[in-house]
């Protein structure tokens, strides 16, 4: 389906079941659009913008977002494997529910107040990421790397499988729950009895 998006702007559109494998969809603006059961696997969405859009049950893995802008976007039941969120022009106000964000990287991203619900982040990377007030509700953070991340007042009380070095990250007033929070003591060379 080469050249599916031929206009520069789309508004109030609903796209269902599109297979955009390796498509180049560059410099296109989407406002108030829904993408349902679409595949953007290896697609190039560089320099595009998505405002007030919804992605449902779509595969957005290994997609290029160089210079792309997201504002007030919802991802529900999506695969976002290996996505490099650091190449975006802007990621403002997004919500992820029932998503797979394994091996995704969020370098130097401002994700304050973002909401992640029932999502997995196995092997994801949060380096120099601002996650202040972010919520990880029932999220699997197995193997996720937190390095110089700001987790001030973040809520990880229902998150699990995380390993956060408190000497390398800011966790002031962050919420954790037992027994998972015991892992926060791993780098202090102490014995728990």
C-alpha positions in Angstrom: 0.0 0.0 0.0 2.6 2.5 -1.1 1.8 6.2 -0.8 -1.4 5.8 1.3 -1.2 9.2 2.9 -1.2 11.7 0.0 -2.4 14.8 1.8 -0.3 16.9 4.2 -3.1 17.0 6.9 -5.8 14.7 8.2 -8.4 15.6 10.7 -11.1 13.5 12.4 -10.2 10.4 10.4 -10.4 6.8 11.4 -7.9 4.4 9.9 -8.5 0.7 10.4 -6.4 -2.3 9.5 -3.7 -0.4 7.5 -0.5 -2.3 6.8 2.2 0.4 6.5 5.2 -1.9 6.7 8.3 0.1 5.8 6.1 3.0 4.5 7.5 6.5 4.4 4.9 8.8 5.9 6.9 12.0 6.4 5.8 15.5 7.2 2.1 14.7 7.6 -0.1 16.2 10.3 -2.9 14.2 12.0 -5.4 15.9 14.3 -8.1 14.0 16.3 -7.4 10.8 14.3 -7.8 7.1 15.3 -5.5 4.3 14.1 -7.0 0.9 15.0 -5.3 -2.5 14.2 -2.7 -0.7 12.0 0.9 -1.9 11.5 3.6 0.8 11.3 6.4 -1.8 11.7 9.6 -0.3 10.4 7.7 2.7 9.0 9.2 6.2 8.8 6.9 8.8 10.4 9.7 11.4 10.6 8.7 15.1 10.8 5.0 14.2 11.2 2.7 15.4 14.0 0.0 13.6 15.9 -2.3 15.8 18.0 -5.2 14.4 20.1 -4.8 11.0 18.3 -5.6 7.4 19.5 -3.7 4.3 18.6 -5.6 1.1 19.4 -4.2 -2.5 19.0 -1.6 -1.3 16.6 2.0 -2.4 16.0 4.3 0.6 16.1 7.5 -1.3 16.7 10.8 -0.1 15.4 9.2 2.9 13.8 11.3 6.0 13.0 10.1 9.2 14.7 12.9 11.6 13.8 11.6 15.1 14.5 8.0 13.8 15.0 5.6 15.6 17.4 3.1 13.8 19.7 0.6 15.8 21.8 -2.3 14.4 23.9 -1.9 10.9 22.3 -3.3 7.7 23.7 -1.8 4.3 23.0 -4.1 1.3 23.9 -3.1 -2.3 23.5 -0.2 -1.3 21.2 3.2 -2.9 20.5 5.9 -0.3 20.7 9.0 -2.6 20.7 12.4 -1.0 20.4 10.9 2.5 19.8 13.5 5.3 20.2 11.5 8.1 21.8 14.6 10.3 22.1 14.5 11.2 18.4 11.1 13.0 18.7 10.7 16.7 18.4 8.3 16.6 21.2 6.4 14.1 23.3 3.8 16.0 25.3 1.0 14.4 27.3 0.6 10.8 26.4 -1.0 7.8 28.0 -0.1 4.2 27.5 -2.5 1.4 28.5 -1.9 -2.3 28.0 1.1 -1.6 25.8 4.3 -3.5 25.2 7.2 -1.0 25.4 10.0 -3.6 25.7 13.4 -2.4 24.6 12.1 1.2 24.1 14.4 4.0 24.9 13.4 7.4 26.5 16.7 9.3 26.7 16.4 12.9 28.0 12.6 12.8 27.7 10.3 14.8 29.9 7.6 12.4 30.9 6.3 14.3 33.9 2.7 13.2 34.8 2.7 10.5 32.1 0.5 7.5 32.8 1.6 3.9 32.1 -1.1 1.3 32.9 -0.7 -2.5 32.7 2.3 -2.1 30.3 5.6 -3.9 30.0 9.0 -2.3 29.8 11.3 -5.3 29.7 14.8 -4.0 28.8 13.6 -0.4 28.3 15.9 2.5 29.0 15.2 5.6 31.0 18.5 7.6 30.9 18.3 11.2 32.0 14.5 10.9 31.8 12.2 13.1 33.9 9.5 10.8 35.3 8.4 13.1 38.1 4.8 12.4 39.1 4.6 9.6 36.5 2.4 6.6 37.3 3.4 3.0 36.5 0.2 1.2 37.4 0.6 -2.6 37.3 3.6 -2.3 35.0 6.3 -4.9 34.5 9.7 -3.1 34.6 11.8 -6.2 34.3 15.3 -5.4 33.1 14.5 -1.7 32.6 17.4 0.6 33.1 17.0 3.8 35.2 20.1 6.0 35.1 20.1 9.6 36.3 16.2 9.4 36.1 14.1 11.8 38.1 11.4 9.8 39.8 10.3 12.5 42.3 6.8 11.7 43.5 6.4 9.0 40.8 4.0 6.2 41.7 5.5 2.7 41.3 3.4 1.2 44.1 1.9 -1.4 41.9 4.8 -1.8 39.5 7.0 -4.9 39.7 10.3 -6.5 38.6 12.1 -3.1 38.8 15.7 -2.6 39.8 16.5 1.0 40.5 19.8 2.1 41.9 18.8 4.8 44.4 22.4 6.3 44.3 22.1 7.1 40.6 18.4 8.2 40.4 16.3 10.8 42.2 13.4 9.0 44.0 12.4 11.7 46.5 8.8 11.0 47.7 8.3 8.3 45.1 5.8 5.6 46.0 6.8 2.0 46.3 5.3 -1.0 48.0 6.6 -4.1 49.8 7.9 -6.6 49.1 9.1 -5.2 45.7 10.7 -2.2 47.3 13.3 -4.3 49.0 15.2 -4.3 45.7 16.0 -0.6 46.3 18.5 -1.7 49.0 20.5 -3.9 46.6 23.4 -1.5 46.2 24.0 -0.7 49.8 26.0 -3.9 50.7 23.8 -4.7 53.6 22.2 -8.0 54.8 18.5 -8.2 55.5 17.5 -10.8 58.1 
